[in-house]
Amino acid sequence: MTQTWLVTGGAGFIGGNFILQQVLDKKRNIINLDKLTYAGNLDTLAQLDNNENYTFVQGDIGDNDLVAKLIEKHQPDAIVNFAAESHVDRSIDAPDDFITTNILGTFNLLKHALNYYKSLTNDKKNNFRFLHVSTDEVYGSLGDTGLFTETTPYSPNSPYSASKASSDHLVRAYHHTYGLPVLTTNCSNNYGPFQFPEKLIPLIITKALNFEPLPVYGDGKNVRDWLYVEDHCSAIETVINKGKVGEVYNVGGNEEKQNIQVVHALCDILDELRPVAGKCRRDLVTYVTDRPGHDQRYAIDSSKLQNQLDWSPSESFNSGIRKTVQWYLDNKKWSDRVLDGSYAGQRLGQDRDREV
């Protein structure tokens, strides 16, 4: 029998890619609850219009009545929580939204998921899962060596990562206190199709195509582990289907890169695919004042996921970044429609003196 999964935040970058995989490749019934904030974009899911396995509901995970009614109506076999405010710079400018959505919203989902779980019987109850999608940023910052593991102590350094850490702890508590069958994934930096252009890779692609200055924080040597979004989505499905209830699984691409290396790679691919005589896009790099509290290095140890659940990423950074650039070149209409909104590539997260 076809499963039904309730996905929150499914019009965003990772959630949208996940839904496309589940509906088109796995033929699952997906209910997508999304508030459609600035980063939510239904264009991402346009190919699912009129698909009988897909239902979109506009709404907030913090809406008590709506969440209760959706769960009661659709009787999901799993709830997958992508819904979150997720950009560090925005959390510096407006932390209130991050507390409301990431903490209180997750609490509301957990509350109604638990009520629903208690009402289930037999196989439906045994197979139900609540998967919470989180980030490696909850672990803080690494030095030049070492990797984040599932037992690394939390040490969040931004309002965004602090709000995600709080939601992670709530999810854990609902398992240990109430027995809710939860799973948590903490992922490294994602990239790929349909990413909102405030994030590094699509921002650099957009600006480099227009030969605009390419802003790089500080000295450009901050390190991130890069994970192709479709690999992340396959990992989430693997954890839902095979993960041990109550466990945390780190998801990484095993591809550490300095920010400046990422920018240079994008410039080189664009110079190859969209050359302009006498111009080199690396010359557009402009170093700007570093972000407040900018973590120096993230690196994920995903060996638990790989060894216990037999998952591994399909894309290397080199293959994934080339696919990503080509996607943006082939889908400029999507990017243009996103950029018609309130965000136009401006610098965020500079307001050091904001009172909170």
Buried (B, 14 or more C-beta within 10 A) or exposed (E): EEBBBBBBBBBBBBBBBBBBBBBBEEEBBBBBBBBBBBBBBBBBBEEBEEEEBBBBBEBBBBBEEBBBBBBEEBEBBBBBBBBBBBBBBBBBBBBEBBBBBBBBBBBBBBBBBBEBBEEBEEEEEEEBBBBBBBBBBBBBBBEEEEBBBBEBEBBBBBBBBBBBBBBBBBBBEBBEEBEBBBBBBBBBBBBBBBBBBBBBBBBBBBBBBEEEEBBBBBEBEBBBBBBBBBBBBBBBBBBBEBBEEBBBBBBBBBBBBBBBBBBBBBBBBBBEEEEEEEEEBBEBBEEBEEBBBBBEBBBBBBBBBBEEBEBBBEBBBEEBBBBBBEBBBEEEEBBEEBBEEEBEBEEBBBEEEEEE
